[in-house]
Each structure stands twice: as structure tokens, then as C-alpha cells.
Amino acid sequence: MNTMLKENLYEVEFDDLNRKEVESFENNNSILGAKVDVSVTLGKCKKSIKDILEIKEGDVICLDKTIDEDLDIYVNDKCVATGESIKIEDKISIRITNFKKCEE
């Protein structure tokens, strides 16, 4: 049995796609009012599960950053900037020094 496929080809014209202007964030209060998580990381290290289970009060955990290095600033778990720690009215605060220069 011989099967023959018959194809029909048609020429189709598409309208030009015009990019719609994106509303600026300034005009969208629902976005501006959204809450995001902001966190600052002092540094990181890797430990074995055994080492973690043996940690007790008074133990010291050494991190990968020096005391003078900028800290990484995260917004919703994405590193967006670095900054230096400062004290304002007995609160730890951070002054932005660079945007998107995090080491990962």
C-alpha cells in the first residue's frame, strides 16, 4: 500500500509587532507597596555535618570574609549590592557601597 501525503502551502502575512510601553513603577502603587525580604550576609563557610553537630556555645566559626570587606546585601535571596556595616542608634545598619558587585 502506497500512502501519499499531500501538503498545502499558504503564504501568510503578519502585522508588525509593536512593543507596548511598559508602565513605569512610579505609577503602579500595588508594586511599590509589595514587601520584599532584605538580608545582609557577614560571610560564609562550609562545615561537615559532624562539625555542625559538635558545635557548642562559645565555639568560633570562621567565615570567608575579612573584617574590612563589604557585606553582601540580598533582596529576596538575590545578591544586589554590597555595603559596609555601621551603627545607628545602637542598631546594626549597612551603608550601600556598590550595586551588583557581590561575590558568589
N, C-alpha and C positions, 0 to 999 in steps of 0.2 A: 504494500500500500504506500503510495507516494503522497505525502502531505505537503501542500504548498502554502506558505504564509504570504498573505497579501498585505502590504503596508501602504497606508495613505499618508502622504506628507503634506503638511499645510504650512504656509508662511504666516507667521503671527507677528503683529506689531504690538509693542508695549509702550505705554506712556512713560515719559521721563519721570523718574522718581525724584521728587523734591523733598529735601530734608526739612522736616518741620522744626521750627525754632523751639529750643528747649526752654521751658520756663526757668527763670533764674531762681535760685534757692531763696533769695530775699523775699520773693512773692509767695512762698509756699510755707505758711506757718505750721502746717502739720509736720513737715520735715524738720523745721527749725526747733520744734518743741520735743522731738524724739530724744530719748535719753540713751547715751552710749556709755560703755564701760571704759574708764581710763585707768591705766595702771602703769607703774614705774618699776623696772627691774634693776636691782642692785648688781646682779651678776648671776652667773650660772656655774654649775659643776656637775660632774657625773659621779654617782656613787653606786656601789653594788647593793643589792637588796640586803645582803648580810650586814654591810656597813650601816645602812639605814635602820635596820632592826636593832643595832647595837648603840645607836645614838642615845645619849642621856643628858640631863641638864648639866650645863657647864661646858659641854663639848663645843669645839670651834669648827665651823665649816668654812673652808677657804674657797673663795669664788674666783672667777676668771678675770675680774676687773681690778685695776689698781685703785687706790683711794682717790686719786686725782682725775680718773676717767669720767666722762659724761655717762649718765644713766640712760637706759633705753626707755622711751615712752610709747606705750601701746594704746591704741583705740580699738576696742572690740577685737583684741588679740592680734592686731596688725601693728607692727612697729612703724611709727610715723615720724618720730623725731628723737633727738637726744637732748639732754639738759643737765644742768648742774644742780645739786641739792643745796637748798638754802633753808634758813629758819625764819619763819614769820610768826610772831606772837606764840611762841612755844609749839608751833606746828611744823612738821617737815613739809617743805614745799619744793617745787622744781622750777627753775628758770630755763626756758627753751633756748638752746644754743644753735641747733641745726635741725632742719626738717629732712626726713628720709635719708639719714646717714647712719642707720642702725647696722650693727654687725650681727649677722645671724649665722 
